[in-house]
């Protein structure tokens, strides 16, 4: 199917009804038409402001509404964020993602966020942020600072969404994605499996993503990480084959998008991850933690890559090392940079 065509509910359901091995074969064919099957895009995700979030997302330990034992932390200093970015680059990451537990960023936060973006870009890395809802002007400022990607997940289908989140509407999420796209920032948007949703809801999520005027360049598919104290901590685990099936369908429906194995990889054995790559996943988060949840250690990922014959995708570096140091030093000595900035909760 041409990517400009819209996927109907019946067409999407037919993919979910396809025998798994046949589906994997089709997904791998689609994948090879658009990507090198041995290349994996590697990103690192850092929580730059942790906890005390006013939202009520039932899966999230960062919500101030749930007693999860998570300690809240103020917005990190710019120099600390850039040191983490340098370490991520040295470990093989090509993209550095920065996440803040906000409903939306305040205007007073923007100068610090802009410095972080410029510093990451000075390292020759792609930059990504996830900060909650944005206004059009905020999206424009982030773009002007050099932001490459903005992550804002839809989480689940429109029909199931209100059972998971009530403090932000589905339309608000779609609006933010529109503002990001209009500003010229690439879109990163996906969802979470294992929230208690039905197969129809999984189909609805993928259909919503694939039927955007321009599908997201990056589609993270998360497996629920159950955290004690959140309302969803007692849900049954999703069947790994159903997770793999959803990855394959995401690849078929969004053939040019990067499909990322995101949260939940710590719960997957090597065989499950290998089947996800076979199904068309071609991006991972790299590092021991995703915001506040565990992630496989870097050495484990490298060992798995070697077993499967996979290689981290390399980013073209635009500056020499000396030029990077000069640009970063300039960022750190701008007068409004302080060691810690007490961001609004």
C-alpha positions in Angstrom: 0.0 0.0 0.0 1.2 3.5 -0.8 2.1 5.5 2.3 -0.2 8.3 1.3 -3.3 6.0 1.3 -5.3 5.7 4.5 -5.6 2.4 6.4 -9.2 1.3 7.2 -10.2 -0.6 10.3 -10.8 -3.7 8.2 -7.4 -3.6 6.5 -5.6 -3.1 9.8 -7.6 -5.9 11.5 -6.8 -8.2 8.6 -3.1 -7.8 9.4 -3.7 -8.7 13.1 -5.6 -11.8 11.8 -2.7 -12.9 9.5 -0.7 -16.0 10.7 2.4 -14.7 12.5 5.1 -16.3 10.4 3.5 -15.1 7.2 3.2 -11.6 8.8 6.9 -11.6 9.7 7.9 -12.6 6.2 5.9 -9.7 4.8 7.2 -7.2 7.4 10.8 -8.2 6.6 10.3 -7.8 2.9 8.9 -4.3 3.5 11.7 -3.5 5.9 14.4 -4.4 3.3 12.7 -2.2 0.7 13.4 0.9 2.8 16.2 0.1 5.3 19.5 -1.8 5.6 18.3 -4.8 7.7 21.6 -4.9 9.6 21.6 -1.3 10.8 20.0 -0.4 14.1 19.5 3.3 15.1 20.7 3.8 18.7 19.4 6.5 21.0 20.0 7.4 24.6 17.3 8.8 26.8 18.0 11.0 29.8 15.5 12.3 32.4 16.4 16.0 32.7 13.5 16.7 35.2 12.1 13.8 37.2 8.9 13.2 39.0 6.2 15.4 40.6 4.2 15.4 37.3 0.6 16.6 37.6 -0.7 14.2 35.0 -2.6 11.0 36.0 -1.2 8.5 33.4 -2.0 5.2 35.1 1.3 3.5 33.9 3.7 6.3 35.0 5.7 6.3 38.2 6.5 10.0 37.7 2.9 11.0 38.4 2.6 13.0 41.7 -0.7 11.2 42.3 0.8 7.7 42.9 3.0 6.5 45.8 5.9 4.8 43.9 8.8 6.0 46.1 10.3 7.9 43.2 12.2 11.0 44.3 11.5 14.1 42.3 14.5 16.1 40.9 14.7 19.6 39.5 15.7 20.4 36.0 19.3 19.3 35.5 22.1 21.8 34.9 23.0 22.3 31.2 26.6 21.1 31.8 25.4 17.9 33.5 23.1 17.2 30.5 25.9 17.7 28.0 28.3 15.5 30.0 25.6 12.7 29.8 25.4 13.4 26.0 29.1 13.1 25.6 29.1 9.7 27.5 26.2 8.5 25.3 28.0 9.4 22.1 31.2 7.7 23.4 29.1 4.6 24.0 27.8 4.5 20.4 24.5 6.5 20.5 23.7 8.7 17.5 20.7 10.5 19.1 20.3 12.0 22.5 16.8 12.3 23.9 15.9 14.5 26.8 12.7 14.0 28.8 11.0 16.2 31.4 8.1 15.2 33.6 5.9 18.1 32.8 2.4 18.6 31.5 3.9 21.3 29.4 7.1 23.4 29.6 6.9 26.9 31.1 8.3 29.8 29.2 11.0 30.3 31.8 12.3 26.8 31.0 12.9 27.5 27.3 16.3 29.2 27.5 17.8 26.2 29.3 16.2 23.8 27.0 17.5 25.7 24.0 21.1 25.6 25.4 20.8 21.8 25.9 19.7 21.3 22.3 22.6 23.5 21.0 25.1 21.7 23.1 23.9 18.2 21.9 24.1 19.4 18.3 27.6 20.7 18.9 28.6 17.1 19.7 27.4 16.0 16.3 24.4 14.1 17.6 20.8 14.2 16.7 18.7 15.9 19.4 15.2 14.8 20.7 13.0 16.1 23.5 9.8 15.0 25.2 8.4 17.8 27.4 4.7 17.3 27.3 2.3 19.5 25.3 3.7 22.4 23.3 2.3 25.7 22.0 3.1 26.6 18.4 5.5 29.3 19.5 7.3 26.8 21.8 7.7 24.4 18.9 9.2 27.2 16.8 11.7 28.1 19.5 12.8 24.5 19.8 13.2 24.2 16.1 15.2 27.4 16.0 17.5 26.0 18.6 18.2 23.0 16.3 15.9 20.3 17.7 15.7 17.3 15.3 12.9 15.2 16.9 10.1 15.8 19.3 8.5 12.8 21.1 4.8 12.9 22.1 3.2 9.4 22.3 -0.4 8.7 21.7 -0.1 5.8 24.1 -3.2 3.8 22.9 -6.3 4.0 20.7 -8.6 7.0 20.9 -11.3 4.7 22.3 -9.2 3.3 25.1 -7.3 6.4 26.0 -9.7 7.8 28.7 -9.3 4.6 30.7 -5.6 5.4 31.0 -5.3 9.2 31.1 -7.9 11.9 32.0 -5.7 15.0 32.5 -4.8 15.5 28.9 -7.1 14.8 25.9 -6.3 12.8 22.9 -6.9 15.8 20.8 -4.3 17.8 22.8 -1.7 15.2 21.9 -2.7 15.4 18.2 -2.5 19.2 18.4 1.0 19.1 19.8 2.1 16.7 17.0 0.6 19.1 14.5 2.5 22.1 16.0 5.8 20.1 16.0 5.3 19.1 12.3 4.4 22.6 11.3 7.6 23.9 13.0 9.7 21.6 10.9 10.7 19.2 13.6 10.5 15.5 13.0 7.9 13.6 14.9 8.5 10.7 17.2 5.2 9.1 18.4 4.1 5.6 19.4 2.4 3.8 22.2 2.4 1.3 25.0 1.3 -2.3 24.8 0.0 -4.2 27.9 -2.2 -1.5 29.3 -5.2 -3.9 29.3 -6.1 -2.8 25.8 -7.8 -5.1 23.3 -6.4 -6.1 19.9 -8.8 -3.7 18.4 -7.2 -0.9 20.5 -3.7 -1.9 19.2 -5.1 -1.7 15.7 -6.6 1.7 16.4 -3.3 3.0 17.7 -1.4 2.0 14.7 -4.1 3.2 12.3 -4.1 6.6 14.1 -0.3 6.9 13.6 -0.2 5.6 10.0 -3.1 7.8 8.9 -1.5 11.0 10.0 -0.9 13.4 7.0 2.7 12.4 7.4 3.4 9.3 9.6 6.0 9.8 12.4 9.6 9.4 11.4 10.1 7.4 14.6 7.6 5.1 16.2 8.5 3.8 19.7 6.6 0.7 20.7 6.7 0.2 24.5 5.9 -2.8 26.6 4.4 -1.8 29.9 6.8 -1.8 32.7 4.7 -2.4 35.8 5.7 -0.2 38.8 4.4 -0.8 42.3 2.1 2.0 43.4 0.7 2.7 39.9 -2.9 1.6 39.1 -1.6 -0.8 36.4 1.0 -2.7 38.4 -1.2 -5.9 38.7 -2.0 -6.3 35.0 -1.1 -9.6 33.3 1.9 -9.5 31.0 1.4 -9.2 27.3 2.1 -12.3 25.2 5.5 -11.8 23.6 4.1 -13.0 20.3 1.4 -10.4 20.4 4.1 -7.7 21.0 6.1 -9.1 18.0 3.0 -9.1 15.9 2.4 -5.4 16.6 5.9 -4.5 15.7 5.5 -6.3 12.3 2.2 -4.5 11.6 3.8 -1.2 12.5 6.5 -1.9 10.0 4.0 -2.8 7.3 1.8 0.2 7.9 4.6 2.7 8.3 7.3 1.3 6.0 9.6 4.4 6.0 9.5 5.0 9.8 12.0 3.9 12.3 10.2 1.4 14.6 11.9 1.5 18.0 11.9 -1.1 20.8 11.5 1.2 23.7 10.5 0.6 27.3 10.2 -3.1 28.4 13.2 -4.5 26.7 14.6 -5.5 30.1 11.7 -7.9 30.3 12.4 -9.5 26.9 14.8 -12.4 26.4 17.3 -12.3 23.5 15.0 -14.5 21.3 12.1 -12.1 21.7 14.2 -9.1 20.8 15.7 -11.0 17.8 12.2 -11.7 16.5 11.3 -8.0 16.9 14.2 -7.1 14.8 13.1 -9.7 12.2 9.7 -8.1 12.3 11.1 -4.7 11.3 12.2 -3.0 14.5 15.3 -1.0 13.7 15.9 1.3 16.6 16.5 1.0 20.4 17.2 3.0 23.4 20.7 2.3 24.7 21.7 2.6 28.4 20.8 1.2 31.7 17.7 3.3 32.3 14.8 4.8 30.4 13.8 7.9 32.4 13.0 5.9 35.6 12.6 2.3 34.4 15.3 -0.4 33.8 16.8 -1.0 30.4 19.4 -3.7 29.3 23.0 -2.7 30.0 25.1 -1.5 27.0 27.3 -4.5 27.0 24.3 -6.8 26.8 23.1 -4.9 23.7 26.5 -5.1 22.0 26.7 -8.8 22.7 23.2 -9.3 21.2 24.2 -7.1 18.2 27.2 -9.3 17.6 25.2 -12.5 17.8 22.6 -11.2 15.3 25.1 -9.5 13.0 23.6 -6.0 13.6 25.5 -2.7 13.6 24.7 0.6 15.2 23.7 3.2 12.7 26.4 6.0 12.4 25.6 9.7 12.4 27.6 12.0 10.2 29.6 14.3 12.5 29.7 17.9 11.2 32.3 19.3 13.6 35.8 18.4 14.6 36.4 17.5 18.3 38.0 20.9 18.9 35.1 22.7 17.3 32.7 20.7 19.5 34.6 21.8 22.7 34.5 25.5 21.6 30.8 25.4 20.9 30.0 23.6 24.2 32.1 26.0 26.2 30.2 28.9 24.7 26.9 27.3 25.7 28.1 26.7 29.3 29.3 30.3 29.8 26.1 32.1 28.7 25.0 34.2 31.6 21.6 32.6 32.2 23.1 29.1 32.8 23.2 28.1 36.4 24.3 24.8 38.1 20.7 23.9 38.9 17.5 25.5 37.9 14.4 24.9 40.0 11.9 24.3 37.2 8.2 24.6 37.8 6.7 21.3 38.7 
